[in-house]
Amino acid sequence: MFAYQRDGRYFAFVARGLEEPAMAELRELGARDVEAGASGVHFRHDAAGLYRVTYCSRLVSRVLAPLAEFSCFSADALYEAARAVPWEALLSPDRTFAVFANVRGSRVSHSQFAALRVKDAVADRFRDRCGRRPDVDAEDPDAWIHLSLRDDRALLSLDASGGSLHRRGYRRQTVAAPLQETLAAALVRLSGWQGERPLVDPMCGSGTILAEAFMHYCRIPPAFQRGRFGFEALPDFAPRAWEEVRRRAEREKRALPAGLVRGSDIDRQAVAAARENLACIPGTRGVTVERRDFRELPGIAGATIICNPPYGVRVGEADSVRRLCGELGDFLKQRCPGSTAYVLCASQEMVKAVGLKPSRRFVLFNGPLECRLLKIEIY
């Protein structure tokens, strides 16, 4: 029996800074015993609950189903313990697999080497028992195997999501420095927006915030375009329960009122990309995107405004970004009465340049960049 089958416990990877909202989201999806951990959140659920979390979570990037845990003081010990796992319950020689590893504070100190030893153990077990082994596919395998090795304690898990969940499938076109989908979804969630008033992104780029706001309001599962999931390889996979999860999600969908979600951008290429990406999600005709400089907009009154201004991390861009943030602050103050703005800033200089006192700040990470999401209430 694998570890997850004993206690129904799973682990969800989330980006730094999103632990608290991810824990709240997991509880909404019926998870129990939700606890923050290193790089993510531990939770308990039954099989159907695992499928629902994987299909419907907007903030989680991967869900792991623990398989085996053991002490690991050497590369040979890692190999022997990994080889003892009954991989044939999850894989066959006709399927592909890949191994990724996180290593910290252990005698086996190199993550790629640790992953290689696990890969060899899986392949050798199949070769000895079946006469042939599954192939490795590092790009799109049938099964992702994860190794966490911390302080000489190893945990092997199956990636129940089957690859990163931030890849929704709608982003066909992009622009420079696109916002990751899970972070965009977090901005929408942290804003508290539920469709009671318009949501506007005046610097929409390739439309990620607009897409996530649309799917949030319409209750469209963020993983609806995925062709397969890792949990389908689990030995206790229940197809009927999985189908009921999908049917329930379909019943919960609702249409978007016209004009409720809209965006604009000064860049022609960004507007084209946003329109194309949104068109990949059914029902987005009600989302409007126009090519327009926010400084030329007549105003945005009584709305929730969410935007991700350019960060200016390249040499020579800092001054122009500061000017842009100052003009954004002026625009919000002068032409957005009754609105609440959420502005993602990647530096204290950007925060100062906006020039408006936030009622709240959220610490978030856009990849390695530590950011501040400013909540600015405009009266």
Secondary structure, 3 states (H helix, E strand, C coil): CCHHHHHCEEEEECCCCCHHHHHHHHHHCCCEEEEEECCEEEEECCHHHHHHHHHHCCCCCEEEEEEEEEECCCHHHHHHHHHCCCHHHCCCCCCEEEEEEEEECCCCCCHHHHHHHHHHHHHHHHHHHHCCCCEECCCCCCEEEEEEEECCEEEEEEECCCCCCCCCCCCCCCCCCCCCHHHHHHHHHHHCCCCCCCEEECCCCCCHHHHHHHHHHHCCCCCCCCCCCHHHHCCCCCHHHHHHHHHHHHHCCCCCCCCCEEEEECCHHHHHHHHHHHHCCCCHHHCEEEECCHHHCCCCCCCEEEECCCCCCCCCCHHHHHHHHHHHHHHHHHHCCCCEEEEEECCHHHHHHHCCCCCEEEEEEECCEEEEEEEEECC
